[in-house]
């Protein structure tokens, strides 16, 4: 079972939020809270509030124990952009896009719902081992 919480229109660029969200996917809730509390990124506070909201939803609405919960998904979508203009030299104007994010965090009791589990995915096989070997003297003539 998955329980979600969403924070919408957060005034941080989605790429900045995704950097922090990648660290908590698949972790136990207590570990994810600890990671967010110790993170130097400013957006970690907003992610922590959303994670705590998802845990509260699970405890209150679905009678789940917080000690058994995992972060099954942390999805960061783009919100609307605030468009501003910065005056530049010779009468020009540059557009400044102030980006917003929609943060959705899902917690659940099983790690099977998580695409990664608790570890990173296996590395891709080396391209050199999968490519056919070329003759070194073929290019010289």
N, CA, C and O atoms as CSV, one atom per row, in Angstrom:
chain,resi,resn,atom,element,x,y,z
A,1,UNK,N,N,0.835,-1.174,0.000
A,1,UNK,CA,C,0.000,0.000,0.000
A,1,UNK,C,C,0.883,1.242,0.000
A,1,UNK,O,O,1.867,1.320,0.736
A,2,UNK,N,N,0.522,2.198,-0.824
A,2,UNK,CA,C,1.253,3.455,-0.908
A,2,UNK,C,C,0.374,4.600,-0.414
A,2,UNK,O,O,-0.818,4.660,-0.713
A,3,UNK,N,N,0.976,5.493,0.337
A,3,UNK,CA,C,0.307,6.689,0.820
A,3,UNK,C,C,1.118,7.878,0.338
A,3,UNK,O,O,2.342,7.890,0.472
A,4,UNK,N,N,0.444,8.883,-0.224
A,4,UNK,CA,C,1.140,10.013,-0.840
A,4,UNK,C,C,0.905,11.312,-0.092
A,4,UNK,O,O,-0.079,11.482,0.628
A,5,UNK,N,N,1.846,12.217,-0.292
A,5,UNK,CA,C,1.684,13.608,0.139
A,5,UNK,C,C,2.287,14.469,-0.955
A,5,UNK,O,O,3.294,14.097,-1.557
A,6,UNK,N,N,1.678,15.619,-1.216
A,6,UNK,CA,C,2.113,16.488,-2.305
A,6,UNK,C,C,2.285,17.909,-1.807
A,6,UNK,O,O,1.455,18.435,-1.066
A,7,UNK,N,N,3.384,18.519,-2.232
A,7,UNK,CA,C,3.600,19.951,-2.004
A,7,UNK,C,C,3.654,20.587,-3.388
A,7,UNK,O,O,4.492,20.227,-4.215
A,8,UNK,N,N,2.769,21.518,-3.625
A,8,UNK,CA,C,2.688,22.126,-4.954
A,8,UNK,C,C,3.176,23.562,-4.924
A,8,UNK,O,O,3.119,24.239,-3.898
A,9,UNK,N,N,3.656,24.009,-6.073
A,9,UNK,CA,C,4.112,25.390,-6.281
A,9,UNK,C,C,5.257,25.774,-5.336
A,9,UNK,O,O,5.296,26.896,-4.830
A,10,UNK,N,N,6.168,24.861,-5.103
A,10,UNK,CA,C,7.343,25.150,-4.279
A,10,UNK,C,C,8.300,25.979,-5.129
A,10,UNK,O,O,8.612,25.594,-6.256
A,11,UNK,N,N,8.767,27.103,-4.608
A,11,UNK,CA,C,9.551,28.051,-5.404
A,11,UNK,C,C,11.036,27.671,-5.461
A,11,UNK,O,O,11.913,28.443,-5.071
A,12,UNK,N,N,11.283,26.467,-5.957
A,12,UNK,CA,C,12.641,25.985,-6.182
A,12,UNK,C,C,12.631,25.269,-7.523
A,12,UNK,O,O,11.654,24.604,-7.870
A,13,UNK,N,N,13.706,25.401,-8.270
A,13,UNK,CA,C,13.793,24.748,-9.575
A,13,UNK,C,C,13.746,23.223,-9.404
A,13,UNK,O,O,14.342,22.692,-8.468
A,14,UNK,N,N,13.050,22.522,-10.291
A,14,UNK,CA,C,12.903,21.073,-10.151
A,14,UNK,C,C,14.233,20.322,-10.152
A,14,UNK,O,O,14.367,19.320,-9.449
A,15,UNK,N,N,15.212,20.777,-10.921
A,15,UNK,CA,C,16.494,20.071,-10.962
A,15,UNK,C,C,17.180,20.084,-9.602
A,15,UNK,O,O,17.834,19.110,-9.228
A,16,UNK,N,N,17.038,21.173,-8.863
A,16,UNK,CA,C,17.640,21.251,-7.536
A,16,UNK,C,C,16.950,20.297,-6.571
A,16,UNK,O,O,17.597,19.691,-5.718
A,17,UNK,N,N,15.636,20.166,-6.710
A,17,UNK,CA,C,14.898,19.261,-5.828
A,17,UNK,C,C,15.227,17.812,-6.171
A,17,UNK,O,O,15.362,16.982,-5.271
A,18,UNK,N,N,15.357,17.498,-7.455
A,18,UNK,CA,C,15.651,16.122,-7.872
A,18,UNK,C,C,16.992,15.636,-7.339
A,18,UNK,O,O,17.150,14.448,-7.057
A,19,UNK,N,N,17.959,16.538,-7.198
A,19,UNK,CA,C,19.260,16.142,-6.653
A,19,UNK,C,C,19.121,15.599,-5.237
A,19,UNK,O,O,19.769,14.613,-4.887
A,20,UNK,N,N,18.292,16.224,-4.430
A,20,UNK,CA,C,18.116,15.792,-3.044
A,20,UNK,C,C,17.172,14.595,-2.980
A,20,UNK,O,O,17.384,13.684,-2.179
A,21,UNK,N,N,16.139,14.585,-3.809
A,21,UNK,CA,C,15.154,13.497,-3.778
A,21,UNK,C,C,15.780,12.161,-4.153
A,21,UNK,O,O,15.314,11.115,-3.703
A,22,UNK,N,N,16.821,12.182,-4.964
A,22,UNK,CA,C,17.481,10.938,-5.356
A,22,UNK,C,C,18.119,10.238,-4.158
A,22,UNK,O,O,18.302,9.021,-4.180
A,23,UNK,N,N,18.457,10.988,-3.122
A,23,UNK,CA,C,19.118,10.398,-1.958
A,23,UNK,C,C,18.159,9.657,-1.033
A,23,UNK,O,O,18.601,8.853,-0.213
A,24,UNK,N,N,16.855,9.911,-1.146
A,24,UNK,CA,C,15.932,9.300,-0.186
A,24,UNK,C,C,15.078,8.193,-0.790
A,24,UNK,O,O,14.392,7.491,-0.047
A,25,UNK,N,N,15.093,8.013,-2.093
A,25,UNK,CA,C,14.256,6.975,-2.705
A,25,UNK,C,C,14.691,5.592,-2.228
A,25,UNK,O,O,15.877,5.261,-2.241
A,26,UNK,N,N,13.712,4.790,-1.806
A,26,UNK,CA,C,13.986,3.422,-1.401
A,26,UNK,C,C,14.482,3.266,0.019
A,26,UNK,O,O,14.697,2.137,0.458
A,27,UNK,N,N,14.672,4.324,0.744
A,27,UNK,CA,C,15.182,4.242,2.121
A,27,UNK,C,C,14.032,4.086,3.115
A,27,UNK,O,O,12.878,4.390,2.813
A,28,UNK,N,N,14.382,3.602,4.311
A,28,UNK,CA,C,13.412,3.614,5.398
A,28,UNK,C,C,13.118,5.066,5.753
A,28,UNK,O,O,13.966,5.938,5.559
A,29,UNK,N,N,11.929,5.327,6.268
A,29,UNK,CA,C,11.516,6.697,6.562
A,29,UNK,C,C,12.450,7.344,7.576
A,29,UNK,O,O,12.800,8.515,7.428
A,30,UNK,N,N,12.855,6.615,8.591
A,30,UNK,CA,C,13.746,7.192,9.596
A,30,UNK,C,C,15.095,7.575,8.984
A,30,UNK,O,O,15.659,8.614,9.328
A,31,UNK,N,N,15.617,6.734,8.074
A,31,UNK,CA,C,16.882,7.063,7.399
A,31,UNK,C,C,16.712,8.277,6.492
A,31,UNK,O,O,17.578,9.151,6.445
A,32,UNK,N,N,15.593,8.327,5.773
A,32,UNK,CA,C,15.349,9.447,4.858
A,32,UNK,C,C,15.215,10.755,5.629
A,32,UNK,O,O,15.713,11.786,5.179
A,33,UNK,N,N,14.553,10.730,6.779
A,33,UNK,CA,C,14.431,11.935,7.592
A,33,UNK,C,C,15.796,12.398,8.084
A,33,UNK,O,O,16.076,13.597,8.113
A,34,UNK,N,N,16.640,11.456,8.467
A,34,UNK,CA,C,17.979,11.803,8.938
A,34,UNK,C,C,18.811,12.415,7.807
A,34,UNK,O,O,19.532,13.390,8.021
A,35,UNK,N,N,18.710,11.842,6.605
A,35,UNK,CA,C,19.439,12.371,5.451
A,35,UNK,C,C,18.997,13.791,5.142
A,35,UNK,O,O,19.828,14.654,4.861
A,36,UNK,N,N,17.703,14.037,5.192
A,36,UNK,CA,C,17.187,15.367,4.877
A,36,UNK,C,C,17.542,16.389,5.950
A,36,UNK,O,O,17.786,17.554,5.637
A,37,UNK,N,N,17.573,15.969,7.196
A,37,UNK,CA,C,17.936,16.895,8.269
A,37,UNK,C,C,19.394,17.320,8.174
A,37,UNK,O,O,19.739,18.443,8.542
A,38,UNK,N,N,20.248,16.434,7.686
A,38,UNK,CA,C,21.676,16.727,7.610
A,38,UNK,C,C,22.111,17.260,6.250
A,38,UNK,O,O,23.285,17.575,6.059
A,39,UNK,N,N,21.192,17.365,5.314
A,39,UNK,CA,C,21.542,17.836,3.978
A,39,UNK,C,C,21.813,19.340,3.988
A,39,UNK,O,O,21.077,20.092,4.626
A,40,UNK,N,N,22.861,19.788,3.290
A,40,UNK,CA,C,23.148,21.216,3.243
A,40,UNK,C,C,22.267,21.993,2.262
A,40,UNK,O,O,22.275,23.224,2.269
A,41,UNK,N,N,21.517,21.296,1.431
A,41,UNK,CA,C,20.671,21.948,0.434
A,41,UNK,C,C,19.461,22.593,1.100
A,41,UNK,O,O,18.885,22.033,2.033
A,42,UNK,N,N,19.083,23.759,0.624
A,42,UNK,CA,C,17.964,24.486,1.207
A,42,UNK,C,C,16.623,23.813,0.996
A,42,UNK,O,O,15.722,23.949,1.823
A,43,UNK,N,N,16.482,23.089,-0.105
A,43,UNK,CA,C,15.201,22.471,-0.421
A,43,UNK,C,C,14.947,21.230,0.436
A,43,UNK,O,O,13.835,20.704,0.434
A,44,UNK,N,N,15.946,20.759,1.158
A,44,UNK,CA,C,15.775,19.567,1.992
A,44,UNK,C,C,14.704,19.796,3.056
A,44,UNK,O,O,14.006,18.859,3.445
A,45,UNK,N,N,14.569,21.034,3.527
A,45,UNK,CA,C,13.547,21.340,4.523
A,45,UNK,C,C,12.143,21.121,3.953
A,45,UNK,O,O,11.278,20.572,4.636
A,46,UNK,N,N,11.918,21.537,2.731
A,46,UNK,CA,C,10.603,21.346,2.101
A,46,UNK,C,C,10.339,19.869,1.829
A,46,UNK,O,O,9.212,19.401,1.989
A,47,UNK,N,N,11.372,19.132,1.420
A,47,UNK,CA,C,11.208,17.694,1.212
A,47,UNK,C,C,10.897,16.988,2.536
A,47,UNK,O,O,10.081,16.067,2.574
A,48,UNK,N,N,11.542,17.418,3.606
A,48,UNK,CA,C,11.294,16.816,4.918
A,48,UNK,C,C,9.853,17.070,5.364
A,48,UNK,O,O,9.208,16.178,5.914
A,49,UNK,N,N,9.349,18.277,5.132
A,49,UNK,CA,C,7.962,18.582,5.500
A,49,UNK,C,C,6.987,17.697,4.716
A,49,UNK,O,O,5.999,17.213,5.267
A,50,UNK,N,N,7.272,17.491,3.431
A,50,UNK,CA,C,6.394,16.655,2.610
A,50,UNK,C,C,6.481,15.198,3.043
A,50,UNK,O,O,5.464,14.506,3.092
A,51,UNK,N,N,7.689,14.722,3.357
A,51,UNK,CA,C,7.859,13.352,3.836
A,51,UNK,C,C,7.119,13.149,5.159
A,51,UNK,O,O,6.440,12.138,5.339
A,52,UNK,N,N,7.244,14.092,6.075
A,52,UNK,CA,C,6.538,13.983,7.355
A,52,UNK,C,C,5.035,13.988,7.157
A,52,UNK,O,O,4.312,13.313,7.890
A,53,UNK,N,N,4.554,14.739,6.176
A,53,UNK,CA,C,3.130,14.755,5.876
A,53,UNK,C,C,2.659,13.403,5.347
A,53,UNK,O,O,1.575,12.938,5.701
A,54,UNK,N,N,3.473,12.775,4.501
A,54,UNK,CA,C,3.115,11.450,3.974
A,54,UNK,C,C,3.079,10.415,5.096
A,54,UNK,O,O,2.205,9.548,5.114
A,55,UNK,N,N,4.025,10.502,6.034
A,55,UNK,CA,C,4.045,9.575,7.164
A,55,UNK,C,C,2.821,9.801,8.049
A,55,UNK,O,O,2.207,8.839,8.511
A,56,UNK,N,N,2.462,11.064,8.290
A,56,UNK,CA,C,1.279,11.368,9.091
A,56,UNK,C,C,0.013,10.864,8.408
A,56,UNK,O,O,-0.895,10.365,9.072
A,57,UNK,N,N,-0.052,10.992,7.080
A,57,UNK,CA,C,-1.206,10.460,6.343
A,57,UNK,C,C,-1.304,8.949,6.517
A,57,UNK,O,O,-2.394,8.410,6.707
A,58,UNK,N,N,-0.155,8.265,6.451
A,58,UNK,CA,C,-0.159,6.805,6.579
A,58,UNK,C,C,-0.588,6.372,7.977
A,58,UNK,O,O,-1.337,5.409,8.138
A,59,UNK,N,N,-0.104,7.096,8.985
A,59,UNK,CA,C,-0.456,6.730,10.365
A,59,UNK,C,C,-1.919,7.042,10.673
A,59,UNK,O,O,-2.620,6.225,11.270
A,60,UNK,N,N,-2.369,8.211,10.270
A,60,UNK,CA,C,-3.707,8.648,10.654
A,60,UNK,C,C,-4.809,8.045,9.791
A,60,UNK,O,O,-5.832,7.595,10.307
A,61,UNK,N,N,-4.600,8.037,8.488
A,61,UNK,CA,C,-5.669,7.601,7.579
A,61,UNK,C,C,-5.688,6.102,7.326
A,61,UNK,O,O,-6.744,5.544,7.028
A,62,UNK,N,N,-4.521,5.427,7.441
A,62,UNK,CA,C,-4.453,4.012,7.074
A,62,UNK,C,C,-3.943,3.128,8.206
A,62,UNK,O,O,-3.744,1.930,8.005
A,63,UNK,N,N,-3.730,3.694,9.389
A,63,UNK,CA,C,-3.295,2.940,10.575
A,63,UNK,C,C,-2.028,2.119,10.320
A,63,UNK,O,O,-1.936,0.965,10.740
A,64,UNK,N,N,-1.055,2.717,9.633
A,64,UNK,CA,C,0.223,2.053,9.392
A,64,UNK,C,C,1.236,2.526,10.427
A,64,UNK,O,O,1.141,3.640,10.942
A,65,UNK,N,N,2.203,1.668,10.726
A,65,UNK,CA,C,3.249,2.007,11.689
A,65,UNK,C,C,4.384,2.715,10.971
A,65,UNK,O,O,4.848,2.243,9.933
A,66,UNK,N,N,4.837,3.842,11.508
A,66,UNK,CA,C,5.888,4.640,10.856
A,66,UNK,C,C,7.212,3.897,10.795
A,66,UNK,O,O,8.026,4.174,9.914
A,67,UNK,N,N,7.454,2.951,11.715
A,67,UNK,CA,C,8.715,2.223,11.723
A,67,UNK,C,C,8.821,1.239,10.565
A,67,UNK,O,O,9.925,0.829,10.208
A,68,UNK,N,N,7.687,0.850,9.970
A,68,UNK,CA,C,7.691,-0.123,8.878
A,68,UNK,C,C,7.662,0.526,7.501
A,68,UNK,O,O,7.654,-0.184,6.496
A,69,UNK,N,N,7.647,1.858,7.425
A,69,UNK,CA,C,7.455,2.538,6.147
A,69,UNK,C,C,8.772,2.785,5.419
A,69,UNK,O,O,9.812,3.022,6.034
A,70,UNK,N,N,8.697,2.722,4.096
A,70,UNK,CA,C,9.795,3.040,3.201
A,70,UNK,C,C,9.362,4.152,2.265
A,70,UNK,O,O,8.167,4.317,2.020
A,71,UNK,N,N,10.299,4.912,1.740
A,71,UNK,CA,C,9.995,5.896,0.706
A,71,UNK,C,C,9.944,5.127,-0.608
A,71,UNK,O,O,10.984,4.748,-1.147
A,72,UNK,N,N,8.753,4.896,-1.118
A,72,UNK,CA,C,8.618,4.104,-2.341
A,72,UNK,C,C,8.765,4.947,-3.602
A,72,UNK,O,O,9.160,4.431,-4.648
A,73,UNK,N,N,8.449,6.250,-3.514
A,73,UNK,CA,C,8.588,7.114,-4.688
A,73,UNK,C,C,8.762,8.555,-4.233
A,73,UNK,O,O,8.159,8.997,-3.255
A,74,UNK,N,N,9.595,9.266,-4.964
A,74,UNK,CA,C,9.763,10.711,-4.760
A,74,UNK,C,C,9.796,11.324,-6.151
A,74,UNK,O,O,10.816,11.284,-6.838
A,75,UNK,N,N,8.668,11.890,-6.556
A,75,UNK,CA,C,8.515,12.408,-7.910
A,75,UNK,C,C,8.507,13.926,-7.859
A,75,UNK,O,O,7.775,14.529,-7.073
A,76,UNK,N,N,9.328,14.537,-8.706
A,76,UNK,CA,C,9.428,15.991,-8.764
A,76,UNK,C,C,8.986,16.425,-10.159
A,76,UNK,O,O,9.648,16.111,-11.149
A,77,UNK,N,N,7.880,17.138,-10.236
A,77,UNK,CA,C,7.365,17.640,-11.507
A,77,UNK,C,C,7.565,19.145,-11.583
A,77,UNK,O,O,7.725,19.820,-10.566
A,78,UNK,N,N,7.553,19.657,-12.809
A,78,UNK,CA,C,7.674,21.100,-12.998
A,78,UNK,C,C,6.330,21.768,-12.782
A,78,UNK,O,O,5.291,21.277,-13.223
A,79,UNK,N,N,6.374,22.891,-12.101
A,79,UNK,CA,C,5.192,23.714,-11.943
A,79,UNK,C,C,5.256,24.873,-12.919
A,79,UNK,O,O,6.126,24.894,-13.790
A,80,UNK,N,N,4.363,25.829,-12.795
A,80,UNK,CA,C,4.402,26.985,-13.690
A,80,UNK,C,C,5.618,27.864,-13.395
A,80,UNK,O,O,6.154,27.864,-12.287
A,81,UNK,N,N,6.034,28.606,-14.411
A,81,UNK,CA,C,7.188,29.488,-14.266
A,81,UNK,C,C,6.716,30.933,-14.113
A,81,UNK,O,O,5.793,31.377,-14.796
A,82,UNK,N,N,7.365,31.652,-13.206
A,82,UNK,CA,C,7.137,33.088,-13.106
A,82,UNK,C,C,8.111,33.748,-14.073
A,82,UNK,O,O,9.319,33.536,-13.972
A,83,UNK,N,N,7.608,34.536,-14.996
A,83,UNK,CA,C,8.463,35.143,-16.013
A,83,UNK,C,C,8.744,36.592,-15.646
A,83,UNK,O,O,7.832,37.399,-15.464
A,84,UNK,N,N,10.024,36.895,-15.542
A,84,UNK,CA,C,10.472,38.237,-15.200
A,84,UNK,C,C,11.473,38.702,-16.240
A,84,UNK,O,O,12.011,37.886,-16.988
A,85,UNK,N,N,11.730,40.002,-16.298
A,85,UNK,CA,C,12.689,40.538,-17.259
A,85,UNK,C,C,13.753,41.336,-16.542
A,85,UNK,O,O,13.465,42.098,-15.620
A,86,UNK,N,N,14.989,41.152,-16.977
A,86,UNK,CA,C,16.142,41.855,-16.427
A,86,UNK,C,C,16.648,42.839,-17.477
A,86,UNK,O,O,17.009,42.420,-18.577
A,87,UNK,N,N,16.686,44.133,-17.168
A,87,UNK,CA,C,17.217,45.078,-18.152
A,87,UNK,C,C,18.708,44.829,-18.392
A,87,UNK,O,O,19.468,44.546,-17.465
A,88,UNK,N,N,19.106,44.942,-19.674
A,88,UNK,CA,C,20.498,44.733,-20.045
A,88,UNK,C,C,20.976,45.947,-20.842
A,88,UNK,O,O,20.242,46.918,-21.023
A,89,UNK,N,N,22.194,45.872,-21.301
A,89,UNK,CA,C,22.797,46.994,-22.012
A,89,UNK,C,C,22.102,47.272,-23.339
A,89,UNK,O,O,21.517,46.373,-23.943
A,90,UNK,N,N,22.172,48.506,-23.780
A,90,UNK,CA,C,21.670,48.966,-25.077
A,90,UNK,C,C,20.174,48.699,-25.244
A,90,UNK,O,O,19.720,48.376,-26.342
A,91,UNK,N,N,19.410,48.833,-24.162
A,91,UNK,CA,C,17.961,48.728,-24.252
A,91,UNK,C,C,17.425,47.328,-24.376
A,91,UNK,O,O,16.229,47.157,-24.611
A,92,UNK,N,N,18.248,46.328,-24.230
A,92,UNK,CA,C,17.775,44.945,-24.338
A,92,UNK,C,C,17.201,44.486,-23.001
A,92,UNK,O,O,17.398,45.117,-21.963
A,93,UNK,N,N,16.485,43.364,-23.064
A,93,UNK,CA,C,15.932,42.760,-21.848
A,93,UNK,C,C,16.114,41.253,-21.948
A,93,UNK,O,O,15.838,40.656,-22.988
A,94,UNK,N,N,16.579,40.639,-20.861
A,94,UNK,CA,C,16.734,39.192,-20.788
A,94,UNK,C,C,15.626,38.627,-19.917
A,94,UNK,O,O,15.286,39.183,-18.872
A,95,UNK,N,N,15.072,37.513,-20.367
A,95,UNK,CA,C,14.014,36.858,-19.611
A,95,UNK,C,C,14.633,36.040,-18.483
A,95,UNK,O,O,15.616,35.326,-18.679
A,96,UNK,N,N,14.043,36.158,-17.312
A,96,UNK,CA,C,14.416,35.337,-16.169
A,96,UNK,C,C,13.216,34.457,-15.847
A,96,UNK,O,O,12.111,34.954,-15.628
A,97,UNK,N,N,13.442,33.141,-15.820
A,97,UNK,CA,C,12.372,32.199,-15.508
A,97,UNK,C,C,12.552,31.712,-14.078
A,97,UNK,O,O,13.519,31.017,-13.764
A,98,UNK,N,N,11.626,32.078,-13.227
A,98,UNK,CA,C,11.654,31.616,-11.842
A,98,UNK,C,C,10.797,30.353,-11.793
A,98,UNK,O,O,9.571,30.411,-11.882
A,99,UNK,N,N,11.462,29.231,-11.653
A,99,UNK,CA,C,10.793,27.936,-11.775
A,99,UNK,C,C,10.160,27.503,-10.462
A,99,UNK,O,O,10.613,27.874,-9.379
A,100,UNK,N,N,9.096,26.705,-10.583
A,100,UNK,CA,C,8.445,26.127,-9.414
A,100,UNK,C,C,8.385,24.615,-9.585
A,100,UNK,O,O,8.546,24.097,-10.690
A,101,UNK,N,N,8.152,23.918,-8.486
A,101,UNK,CA,C,8.140,22.458,-8.477
A,101,UNK,C,C,6.897,21.937,-7.784
A,101,UNK,O,O,6.330,22.595,-6.911
A,102,UNK,N,N,6.485,20.750,-8.186
A,102,UNK,CA,C,5.458,19.988,-7.486
A,102,UNK,C,C,6.157,18.743,-6.931
A,102,UNK,O,O,6.683,17.938,-7.699
A,103,UNK,N,N,6.167,18.581,-5.623
A,103,UNK,CA,C,6.851,17.470,-4.973
A,103,UNK,C,C,5.807,16.463,-4.514
A,103,UNK,O,O,4.877,16.817,-3.789
A,104,UNK,N,N,5.956,15.204,-4.936
A,104,UNK,CA,C,5.073,14.132,-4.495
A,104,UNK,C,C,5.936,13.037,-3.897
A,104,UNK,O,O,6.824,12.506,-4.563
A,105,UNK,N,N,5.676,12.700,-2.641
A,105,UNK,CA,C,6.410,11.633,-1.964
A,105,UNK,C,C,5.411,10.568,-1.554
A,105,UNK,O,O,4.384,10.863,-0.942
A,106,UNK,N,N,5.726,9.313,-1.901
A,106,UNK,CA,C,4.880,8.183,-1.545
A,106,UNK,C,C,5.647,7.285,-0.585
A,106,UNK,O,O,6.819,6.978,-0.805
A,107,UNK,N,N,4.980,6.873,0.470
A,107,UNK,CA,C,5.564,5.934,1.419
A,107,UNK,C,C,4.705,4.679,1.438
A,107,UNK,O,O,3.496,4.732,1.214
A,108,UNK,N,N,5.354,3.546,1.710
A,108,UNK,CA,C,4.639,2.278,1.748
A,108,UNK,C,C,5.341,1.303,2.662
A,108,UNK,O,O,6.407,1.592,3.206
A,109,UNK,N,N,4.727,0.139,2.822
A,109,UNK,CA,C,5.272,-0.851,3.748
A,109,UNK,C,C,6.214,-1.837,3.078
A,109,UNK,O,O,6.923,-2.561,3.778
A,110,UNK,N,N,6.251,-1.897,1.756
A,110,UNK,CA,C,7.131,-2.856,1.095
A,110,UNK,C,C,8.071,-2.136,0.144
A,110,UNK,O,O,7.717,-1.113,-0.442
A,111,UNK,N,N,9.269,-2.678,-0.003
A,111,UNK,CA,C,10.240,-2.083,-0.920
A,111,UNK,C,C,10.047,-2.597,-2.334
A,111,UNK,O,O,10.703,-2.111,-3.255
A,112,UNK,N,N,9.155,-3.577,-2.532
A,112,UNK,CA,C,8.921,-4.097,-3.880
A,112,UNK,C,C,8.319,-3.025,-4.776
A,112,UNK,O,O,8.508,-3.058,-5.992
A,113,UNK,N,N,7.597,-2.076,-4.191
A,113,UNK,CA,C,7.009,-0.995,-4.981
A,113,UNK,C,C,8.061,-0.005,-5.434
A,113,UNK,O,O,7.843,0.757,-6.376
A,114,UNK,N,N,9.215,-0.015,-4.757
A,114,UNK,CA,C,10.285,0.908,-5.107
A,114,UNK,C,C,11.051,0.376,-6.310
A,114,UNK,O,O,11.374,-0.811,-6.353
A,115,UNK,N,N,11.349,1.226,-7.286
A,115,UNK,CA,C,12.070,0.740,-8.463
A,115,UNK,C,C,13.505,0.346,-8.146
A,115,UNK,O,O,14.084,-0.476,-8.856
A,116,UNK,N,N,14.096,0.916,-7.091
A,116,UNK,CA,C,15.502,0.660,-6.795
A,116,UNK,C,C,15.711,-0.193,-5.564
A,116,UNK,O,O,16.809,-0.713,-5.365
A,117,UNK,N,N,14.706,-0.354,-4.738
A,117,UNK,CA,C,14.953,-0.978,-3.453
A,117,UNK,C,C,15.747,-0.012,-2.605
A,117,UNK,O,O,15.399,1.165,-2.512
A,118,UNK,N,N,16.809,-0.493,-1.986
A,118,UNK,CA,C,17.609,0.357,-1.121
A,118,UNK,C,C,18.983,0.642,-1.720
A,118,UNK,O,O,19.815,1.279,-1.075
A,119,UNK,N,N,19.228,0.187,-2.924
A,119,UNK,CA,C,20.539,0.349,-3.542
A,119,UNK,C,C,20.406,0.983,-4.920
A,119,UNK,O,O,19.317,1.054,-5.488
A,120,UNK,N,N,21.520,1.433,-5.435
A,120,UNK,CA,C,21.544,1.972,-6.789
A,120,UNK,C,C,21.459,0.837,-7.793
A,120,UNK,O,O,21.823,-0.294,-7.469
A,121,UNK,N,N,20.983,1.111,-9.024
A,121,UNK,CA,C,20.909,0.051,-10.018
A,121,UNK,C,C,22.308,-0.374,-10.442
A,121,UNK,O,O,23.275,0.376,-10.308
A,122,UNK,N,N,22.391,-1.587,-10.952
A,122,UNK,CA,C,23.683,-2.117,-11.387
A,122,UNK,C,C,24.228,-1.278,-12.535
A,122,UNK,O,O,23.470,-0.745,-13.345
A,123,UNK,N,N,25.534,-1.170,-12.593
A,123,UNK,CA,C,26.178,-0.383,-13.643
A,123,UNK,C,C,26.000,-1.060,-14.991
A,123,UNK,O,O,25.880,-2.281,-15.086
A,124,UNK,N,N,25.986,-0.240,-16.023
A,124,UNK,CA,C,25.870,-0.788,-17.373
A,124,UNK,C,C,27.124,-1.565,-17.711
A,124,UNK,O,O,28.203,-1.241,-17.215
A,125,UNK,N,N,27.002,-2.595,-18.552
A,125,UNK,CA,C,28.214,-3.302,-18.956
A,125,UNK,C,C,29.121,-2.378,-19.751
A,125,UNK,O,O,28.655,-1.492,-20.467
A,126,UNK,N,N,30.394,-2.592,-19.617
A,126,UNK,CA,C,31.378,-1.745,-20.281
A,126,UNK,C,C,31.227,-1.874,-21.791
A,126,UNK,O,O,31.139,-2.984,-22.317
A,127,UNK,N,N,31.196,-0.748,-22.484
A,127,UNK,CA,C,31.019,-0.751,-23.938
A,127,UNK,C,C,32.187,-1.430,-24.632
A,127,UNK,O,O,32.015,-2.005,-25.706
A,128,UNK,N,N,33.374,-1.373,-24.036
A,128,UNK,CA,C,34.550,-1.981,-24.662
A,128,UNK,C,C,34.448,-3.500,-24.682
A,128,UNK,O,O,34.956,-4.138,-25.604
A,129,UNK,N,N,33.799,-4.092,-23.680
A,129,UNK,CA,C,33.694,-5.549,-23.649
A,129,UNK,C,C,32.578,-6.054,-24.551
A,129,UNK,O,O,32.618,-7.207,-24.983
A,130,UNK,N,N,31.588,-5.228,-24.846
A,130,UNK,CA,C,30.487,-5.684,-25.684
A,130,UNK,C,C,30.718,-5.386,-27.162
A,130,UNK,O,O,30.088,-6.007,-28.017
A,131,UNK,N,N,31.615,-4.441,-27.481
A,131,UNK,CA,C,31.882,-4.106,-28.879
A,131,UNK,C,C,32.845,-5.126,-29.474
A,131,UNK,O,O,33.733,-5.615,-28.776
A,132,UNK,N,N,32.682,-5.455,-30.760
A,132,UNK,CA,C,33.612,-6.402,-31.381
A,132,UNK,C,C,35.010,-5.795,-31.477
A,132,UNK,O,O,35.169,-4.596,-31.701
A,133,UNK,N,N,35.995,-6.631,-31.305
A,133,UNK,CA,C,37.380,-6.159,-31.353
A,133,UNK,C,C,37.760,-5.836,-32.789
A,133,UNK,O,O,37.423,-6.576,-33.713
A,134,UNK,N,N,38.473,-4.711,-32.971
A,134,UNK,CA,C,38.928,-4.321,-34.303
A,134,UNK,C,C,40.408,-4.620,-34.430
A,134,UNK,O,O,41.152,-4.598,-33.450
A,135,UNK,N,N,40.811,-4.895,-35.630
A,135,UNK,CA,C,42.219,-5.163,-35.904
A,135,UNK,C,C,42.981,-3.844,-35.874
A,135,UNK,O,O,42.583,-2.886,-36.538
A,136,UNK,N,N,44.063,-3.783,-35.118
A,136,UNK,CA,C,44.828,-2.543,-34.973
A,136,UNK,C,C,45.519,-2.140,-36.261
A,136,UNK,O,O,45.758,-0.954,-36.489
A,137,UNK,N,N,45.839,-3.091,-37.091
A,137,UNK,CA,C,46.557,-2.757,-38.330
A,137,UNK,C,C,45.610,-2.413,-39.468
A,137,UNK,O,O,46.075,-2.081,-40.559
A,138,UNK,N,N,44.312,-2.478,-39.261
A,138,UNK,CA,C,43.351,-2.223,-40.347
A,138,UNK,C,C,43.385,-0.751,-40.762
A,138,UNK,O,O,43.172,-0.452,-41.937
A,139,UNK,N,N,43.644,0.171,-39.844
A,139,UNK,CA,C,43.628,1.598,-40.176
A,139,UNK,C,C,44.928,2.090,-40.798
A,139,UNK,O,O,44.962,3.197,-41.336
A,140,UNK,N,N,45.984,1.311,-40.742
A,140,UNK,CA,C,47.289,1.736,-41.236
A,140,UNK,C,C,47.538,1.158,-42.621
A,140,UNK,O,O,47.486,-0.059,-42.797
A,141,UNK,N,N,47.803,1.995,-43.591
A,141,UNK,CA,C,48.161,1.543,-44.927
A,141,UNK,C,C,48.988,2.551,-45.623
A,141,UNK,O,O,49.386,2.339,-46.768
